[in-house]
Each structure stands twice: as structure tokens, then as C-alpha cells.
């Protein structure tokens, strides 16, 4: 009789088996399993003395409403090909999240191609994700340099700028101190800082790899700008690479969701490529609401109904937002708006910009006014997750 499946934290031996399994499952080595080992919680599933599945998780903060919210970020999950089809991934995912939840995570985020699988478990994608490709000559024509000071390399003032700008969106990671060194090693990034005088107003990081025929492939990974002048300077700087790079690639979700390319290009001939999106799940509704930032000009006290954690009946809550703080508590009142767990995640991230958009995804409400009021509570900032795991 085969041994029952056991899910446990990986020791050195189990970690190596998981690393080997990931290489076999993905078809290539997964470098983050080694690079992130000192920072990650690694769980594996063992059957008959061998690792049949595994994955890593990070406990870090993500900004929502300008406030850091503890998050379990899930990555590098794999199941042995011969073990697939037995719901093992779902069982392992629950056990990967559990220790991070015990340490304070109230939400969880993942980049995954298995959108349907996570959606059935209460996750949802708040926003589409695109990568962009544009001729370097078009950037050179479309943007002019305002003459800002440019310096090569990372510095604390650049890291501080990134942290400050990250608060202006829903989703960016509050990057730990080791984050930049990890990404520099992983992607061989080249970083420049832009500014005026002693003030840094922009940070640009990209990788350059030799093209298979001529020149280089240039891929932007980080694009943080405090104002339109800095955006122009950074785009013009990229355009200055036209003698070596025929195109500039903005890797998925690297470019913030503002329409600078729409407004500046003389000829709109860039290419957008859709990628699998990041997905979000709210693990602890009361704590996620309490820790999130809220607009100071929003005041609501609204009963809402939210699908329970097991995907069954809805529970009734009273959502209260006032003076930049929020709380949600159980109530017996019938809700004015009804949400599934996935719809809750999209709303939490500010993914619904209008009541019409929410209705078209299946959100139901007793009145249009109630739905509009609920959406206004989270739509002051746009969803954007530039970090990848």
C-alpha cells in the first residue's frame, strides 16, 4: 500500500529533490529556487519517499490604498507530470499559504498561467497585463530630452523614490532590502537614475543581450518616474540606444498604466502582447480591510454579502470607511452588493473602475447607487504589479 501524501517544509535534501523536479517539470532550471532560498518558505509534497510537488512562498508587503498590506507571494510551484490530475496542486497551495498566513499574511498574490485553477480557489486577476515592443527610432523621434542629470548605478535615493512611487498604485511590492540585488543577479540589470540637482525623479533598469544577428535586445524591467518631464527624459534616453537596439521591449507589466506612448508617438506602431495576469486572493477579510489604505474623502457604511472561504453560501458584513480608515464586521443585515471571492479581490485591488464594468463581470447589487459607492472606495488608485516572481 503506497504511503499517504505528506506535505512539509523542505530540508536540504528535500529542497534538492524539489529543485530537480522543477527542472523536469518546467523543462529548464528555475533559478529562483536557489536565489530565493534564504528568503522563502519552501514546501514539498512527498509520496513513497520522493518529492512529487513543491513550491516557494514569500512573506512581504504589497501597497494597497497607499498602505503596506502583508502578502503571501506564491511562486515556482510544480507537480511531477506523472502526478498531475489528482488535485495535488490545490492541496499543496493551501499548505504553502498556511505558514505565511500564520505569520500575518492577509492577502496572497501569484503570477500563473493556470488562471482557471486559481479562479476556482477564490483568486482573480484585477487587470490585464501587457508587454510592449516599440522601434527605438520611434522613441527617438517621439521624445526629447529636457536635460536632466543622469547617473549610472543604484543608490539609496533611487530606492527611496521607488518606494514612494509604489504607494501611488494598488499592488506594488514593498521591496525588501535584498530585492534589487536578487533582480540584478537574475536579469543582469543596468540601472540609471534621473534627476535635477540633488533630487532623484526617475529610476530606469533594463537588460541588454546580444541579438542573434546584429546589435542587442534591450528589455526594460523597471520604469519609475515622478513626473512627465522625467518620463520624457527616460524615453529619450532609451531612444538614444537606436544604433545598437532596433527595438525596446517593455517586459510584461513593466510600464505603468499611463498613456505616455499613446500621447507622444508620431506614428503609433508599437506592438502589445498579452501575458498571463497576476492574480489576487483575500485570505483574511477583516484584517485586509483594516490594514488597507482608504481615501480620506470617502465615507460609507454599507452591508455587503461575500461568498465564504469555501466557495459556498455568502456571509453578510458591514463595511465602514471613514477618515481614511476601514473596517468590516459580520452582520445579519442583507447586503446591498453581492460579491464572490474573486470579485472581492478585484474590488480590493481597484480593478473595477465603474459600476458598468463590475456588472459585466457578474457583480450584483440592489441599486446602481450602492455599487457606484462601493467601487469609489477603491478606485482612487489603479492596480499595477511591476514585480515578478
N, C-alpha and C positions, 0 to 999 in steps of 0.2 A: 504493500500500500504506500503510495507516494506521501512524502512529508507534507504537512499543511504549509501554505504560503505564510512566510513571516516577513514583516516589514520593519526595518530597523535602521538606526544610524550607522553609517559606513565607517568601519575602522580602516587601517591602511590596506589590508588585504582585500576587503570588500570594495574599497574605493578603486583599486587597480582593476578588479573584475568589472566594475561599472564603467570605468574608462574604456576598457577593451570592448565591452558590449556596445557602448555609444558609437565607437568607431565602426563596428559591424552594422549597427542599425542605421546610422546616418550615411554610411558609405565613405566617410572621411573622418580624420581625427577632429575632436571637438576640444579646441584649445582652452576654452573657458573652464573646463572641468579641472584642469591643472591650475590655471591662473587664479581662479576664484576660490580654490580650495581653502585658503586661510580665512576667508570671509564668509563662506557659505555653510548652510546646513545641508548635508547630503544624506538622502535616504535611499535605501535599496530594498527591493523585494527578492527574497531568497526562497527557492524551492529545490528540494532534493540536493541541498548543499551547493547550489550555484546561483549566481545573481541573474535574474531574469528580467529585471526592470530597475530603473533608478532615475534620480533627478536631483537638482540642487535648488535651493531657495535662499534668498537674501532678505534680511530684515532691514529696511531702510525707510526713509520718509519720502512721500510724494506731496507736492503742493496742490491743494485744492482750496479755492477761495482765498489764496494768499497765505494759508496756514499749512504747516507740515503735518501730514497725517501718516501714522505708522502703517507700512505696507509690507506684505509678503510678496516679493517679486519671484516668480517661478520661471525656471529656465532649464534647458538641456535635458528634458525628460525623454526617456526612451523605453521601449518594451522590445524584448527579443522577438524577431519576426515570427518564430515558431510558437510564441505565446500570445500573439495578438488575437483579438476577437472574443476574449473572455472577461471583458470589463476590468482588466488588471490596471489599466491606466487611470481609471476613475478611483479605484481603491488606493492606489499609490498617491494620487494627487491629494486626497483627503489627509493622508498621513504626512505628506510633505508640508502641508499648510499647518497642521495641528501644532507642532512645536513653535512655529513662528507666531501663531495666534496666541499661544500661551505666553509668549514674550511681549505681546502688546499689539500685534498687527490687527487692524480693524478693516482693512481692505486688502485685495490681492490683485496683482496685475501680471499678465503674461502676453508675450508675442507668440503666436502659434498659427500654424496652418490648419489645425484641427478646430476650426471655428464651430462646427456643428456639435462636436463632442463637448466643448466647454459651454456652449449655449445651453445644452441640456442640463448642465450642472449649475446654472444660475449666473453665468458670465454673459457679458455682451460687449460689443465694440461700440465705443461712444462716437467714433468719427472715422471716415475713410482715410486711408493712408496712401500717399503717392511718392514716387521718386521722379525727379525731373532731370532732363538732359537738354542742354542748350549749346548751340555753337558758340565757342569762345569769342569769335569775331562779332557776334550779335551783342554779347555783353560789352565788348569794347566800344561798339557804336552807341549802345543804349545808355551807358552810364559814364559820367565824367567824375574825375577826382576833385573833391573840394580842397585837397591839400592837407589832410590830417596827417599827424605823425604816425609812422608805422614802425613797430619793433617786432623782431623775431623772438619767439620763445614764450613760455608760460611765466606768469608772475602772480603774486597774491592778489594784486589789484584786478587782474583779469578773472581770477577765480571768484572774487567778491562780486564783480559785475555779473557774472553768470548766475550766481545765487540770487542776486537782487532781481534780475530779469526773469528768472524762473518763476518767481512768485506771481508774475503777471499772467500766468496761464494755469489751466487745470490739468495736472498730470506730470509735469517735470519732476525728476528725482532731485531731492536734496543730496547732492553728490557727497559721499564720504571722502575723506582726505586721500584715500588710495585710488579713487576713481580715475583721475586723469592719467596717473602712471600706468594703470591697467590698460586704458584705451590707447595710450601712446605705444605701449609694447605690442598690443594686439593688432593695431592698424597701421603702425609706423607713421603716426600723425606728425604733420608740420603745422605749427601754431604761430599766428601773428596777432599782435594787439594793435588796436587803432585808437587814436585819441587826440586831444588838443591840450597842450601844456602838460600838466601832471595828471590829467583826468583820462582814464581809460573808458572809452564808449563802445568798443567793439572787440569781439574775440572771434577769430576765424581759424578753424582747424580742418586740414584736408590731407589726403594721402595721394602720393604720386607713384605710379608703377609704369614700368616700361611697356609701351604699346607693342603688340606683336609684329607690327611692320615698321612704324616710324613714330618718334616722339613719345609722349606719355599719356596715360589715362589719369585724369585728375578727378578725385571724388571728394566732395565736401561732406564732412561729418558734423561739424559744429558751426553754427551761424548765429551769433548773438550780437545784436545791435541795439543801442539805446535810443537812436533817433534816425530820421530819414537821411540826414547828412552822412551818418556812419554807414547806413545801408548802401548809399551810392558809392562811398569810398571802397567798401569791401567788394561790391560787384565790379567796380572799375579795376580793382586790384586783381581779381580773378580774370577779367578780360585781358589784362596785361600778360597772361600766360599763353596768348594765342600762337606764339611762334613754336611752342612745344606741345600744347594740348589742343587738339581740334575741337573738343567739346569739354564742357564742365558738367559733371554728374553731381546732382544733389541726392545723396542716398536717401532711402525711404525716411520720411518724417524729419529730415534734417532742416528743411526750410520752414520757418514759422508760417502759419496760415494767414499771411497778409499779402495783398496783391501787387507786390513791387514789380514782378515780371510782367504782369498784365498792363501796368501803367507806363512802364519805361521802354519797352522794346519797340524798335522801329518796325520790325517785322515779327509777327507772333508765330514763330515756327519752332517752338520748343516741344519736346515730347514728354508726356506724362505716362508713367507706368504704375498701375495699381498694384499694391502689395497687400499681403495679409495684414490685418489691422491688429493693434493692441486691444486686449480685452480686459475688462474690469469686473470684479465681483465685490460686493459689500459683505463683509464677514460678520460685523457687529453693528447693527443699525443704530442703536442709541449712541455708541461711542463714536462712530463715524460721523454722525450729525454733530455731536458735541465738539469734536476736535476740528472739524472743517471751519474755514473762514466763511463769513456771510456778509453781504452788502449792508452797510450801516443804514441805508435808506429804505430797507425792506422790513416791513412789519406784518407778519401773518400768524394766525392761529387757526390751523386747518386740520380737520380729520382726514386721514388718508388710509387706504387699505393696501397692504403689501403682502404678496404671496409669501408663505412661510418658507423657512430654510430648506425644507424637504420637498418643495415644489407642490405642496398640497393647497389646502384652503388658505384664504387671506386672513391676516391679522389686522386689527384696527389700531391705528396710532393717532396721537395728536401731535402734529408738527408745529412748533412755535419758533419763530425767528424774530428777534428784536435787538436793536442797538448792536448789530454785528455779531451776535451770538445765536446759537440754535440749540434746541433740544427736541427730543421725540420720545414720547411715553405711550404705553399701552392705554387704550380707552375702549369703551363699549359703544361709542357713537359710530354710526355708519360713515364711511369715508366719502368725501366729495370727489376724490380722484382714486382710481384703482390702478395698481402697478404690479407687474410681475417682478421677479428678482432682477432679470435682465434690464427691464425698463427703469428700475430703481438705479441701477449702475449708470445708465446713460444720463438720467436726470442729475445724478450726483456729480458727474463729470462736466455738466453743462452742455451735453450733446444735443439736447433739444433747444433749438433757437426760437421756435414759435410753437403755438398750440397746434397749428395745422400739421407741422412736421411730427409732433408727438402722436396725433391722432392716426396718421398714416402708418405708424409703427405699431398700432394696436392699443395705445393708451386710451382708457375710457374715463369719462368724468361726468358728473351730474350737470355741469354747466361749463360753457366756454370761459366764463369769467374765473372760475376756480382753477381751471387748467392753466390759463394765462398767468394767474397769480403764482401758482406753484413753479412754473417754468422761470418766471422772472427772478426767483430766489437764487438760481444757479447759473443763469445765462449772462451774468456780467463779465465773466472771463471765458475765453474759448478753450476747448480741450486740445492739448498738444503734448505728446510724449516723445521728445527727441532722443531719449536714451534707449539703447538696445541691450538685451541680454539673450 
